[in-house]
Amino acid sequence: MATTTFPRTATNPAADDSLVALAAPGAVGEVSVSLDTSAGASDRTVMIFDAASLPANGTVPKWRFPVAGAKAASYSFPHGLDCNTGIVVALSSTEDTLTVATANEGYLHVQYRED
């Protein structure tokens, strides 16, 4: 099975804790994050939400993966992670549900396809 193309990108221009990549249906191809060492970033969980805006704390993500403090990490979806409402990525200080990290400590980048 061939991989899908993800021609669009969204990146936050400064360190932040969330990114609305797309406020419409689409699919995630890859998410990458680089935690800001100057912000003293701790271990975080990168969360992907099927939403058009940042959801409330306590929301369960569609997908998540860990990133160690002051490090970089990425996760690829070769066939796409479908999102019916939109694509929002956030850094959480907890593993299972969203607790938005509030120190603007990460650079987020999303490759996606708009449906």
DATAGI-V930542 format. One record per backbone hydrogen bond with DSSP energy under -0.5 kcal/mol. CO is the residue of the C=O (numbers start at 0). NH is the residue of the N-H. If there is no record, write none. Layout:
co=CO nh=NH
co=CO nh=NH
//
This chain:
co=7 nh=111
co=9 nh=109
co=15 nh=105
co=16 nh=90
co=18 nh=20
co=18 nh=88
co=21 nh=86
co=24 nh=114
co=25 nh=82
co=26 nh=112
co=27 nh=80
co=28 nh=76
co=29 nh=110
co=30 nh=74
co=31 nh=108
co=32 nh=72
co=33 nh=106
co=34 nh=36
co=35 nh=38
co=35 nh=40
co=36 nh=39
co=43 nh=66
co=44 nh=46
co=44 nh=91
co=45 nh=64
co=46 nh=89
co=47 nh=61
co=47 nh=62
co=48 nh=50
co=48 nh=87
co=55 nh=58
co=58 nh=97
co=62 nh=47
co=64 nh=45
co=66 nh=43
co=67 nh=70
co=70 nh=34
co=72 nh=32
co=74 nh=30
co=76 nh=79
co=77 nh=3
co=79 nh=81
co=80 nh=27
co=82 nh=25
co=86 nh=20
co=86 nh=21
co=87 nh=48
co=88 nh=18
co=89 nh=46
co=89 nh=91
co=90 nh=100
co=91 nh=44
co=95 nh=60
co=97 nh=57
co=98 nh=92
co=104 nh=35
co=105 nh=15
co=105 nh=107
co=106 nh=33
co=107 nh=11
co=108 nh=31
co=109 nh=9
co=110 nh=28
co=110 nh=29
co=111 nh=7
co=112 nh=26
//
